[in-house]
Amino acid sequence: MGTSHSSLFLPSLLYSTKQEKGTAIAKEFQRLTLGMDKPAKSKDFQGFIEAQKKGAAYFQDFFALLSDVPDEL
């Protein structure tokens, strides 16, 4: 099971209303992580950190899809 397949597995388990958004987040995260290789190889610390922050935001968005509990609870 390669990266592309495993990154799209979890969104497939979501309800259909959330599945499309989850798949889009997973694909964007995958694209971002592949792109992070460029600043890492060129030792561009600032560029890598900026990409890492975007990646953390994708994680937050994805995990928000998994939660069915309202924030006020």
Helices and strands as residue ranges (DSSP letters): H 3-7, H 9-12, H 16-35, H 37-41, H 45-66
